[in-house]
Amino acid sequence: MAVEITEANYDEVVAQSDKLVMIDFWAEWCGPCRMVAPIVAELATEYEGKAVIGKCDVDENSEISVKFSIRNIPTLLFVKNGEVVDKLVGAVPKSKIIEKLEAYL
């Protein structure tokens, strides 16, 4: 299960993580986000212990969205040591996401 990333737990889950963190920026009303959601859920299970796979609802956590200049959703951000190392925008295939995850593990 993907970790829910909120303004309350951001520092603990993302900024202070010693693992690669992938954040899925999404919203309930976003069609492409619903296409990516099952992939993110699968990756959370597959990468458990190796990377942190999280989801951030842009409507409920606007400060985080603004911090990373999220303009389009879904956006997948890859964060390592508190710094953004890569991102994917739009509904992308699982293979493309795995490619990015593996590159930074």
N, C-alpha and C positions, 0 to 999 in steps of 0.2 A: 504494500500500500504506500502510495506517495505521501510524503510529509507535507502537511499544509503549512505554507510559509506565510506568516502574518507580520504586521509591523511589530507586534509584541515579541515574537520569537526570532526575528530576522538575525539579530546579532549572534545568538546562540547557534542557530541552525546553519546560517550561511557565512557570516563574517568570520566566525571563530572556528569553522570546520577545518580539520586537517585533511579532509577528503575532497575530491572533485564534487561540486554541487551543480546539478542541472535544475534550473527553475523553469517551469512551464507557466507562462503568463497567459491567463485565460479569463473568460467570462461566461456566465450561464447562457446568455443570449447569442453566443458566437457559434455558428454552425461548424466552421473548420476546427474550432476548439474541441467540439464533441467528436470529431473524427480522430483527433490526436489523443484524446483522453484514454482510450483503451491501450494504446501503445505505451503511454507514460506509465500506466498501471502495471503493464507487463515488465517494463524496464525496471520499475521500482523493486519488483521481486527478483528479477534476474541479476541486478547489480547490488543487491543488499549486501552490506559489509564492504563493498568496493567503492561505491559512490553514493551520494545523497541525491535522491530523485524527489523533487518537490514541486508543488503547485501553488501558484499565487493568484488569487482572484483579484483582478485589476479594479473591480468596482468597490471591493471592500478594503483594499490596501493601496490607495492611490499614492501614498508617499513613496512606496517602493517602486511603483511604476514610473513616477516622476524621476526618482533617483537614477534609474537606468534608461530614461528617455524612451519608454515603451510607447510606440505610436500605432503599431499594428499587432493584432493578436490572431492566432497564437504566435508567441515568440518564445523560443527556448534559449535561455542564457546558460552558458557554461562558465562557472566561477571556480577559480582555484586560488587558494590563499587570499581570499577576499577580493580578488581582481577578476574582471571579466576577461576570459581568454578566447571566447568564440560565441557565436549565436546563429540560430536558424530562425527564419521568419516564414510563417505560413504552415499549411498542412503538408508536412514532409513525410516520406516513407520511413518506416522503422530502420531500414538498412542505413539510411543517411544519418539518423540520430546515433545509431550504434557506432558508425564510423567516427563521429565527433567524440563520443564518450571514450572510445578506445584510444584515440589520439592523445588524450590528456590524462589517462590513467597511469 
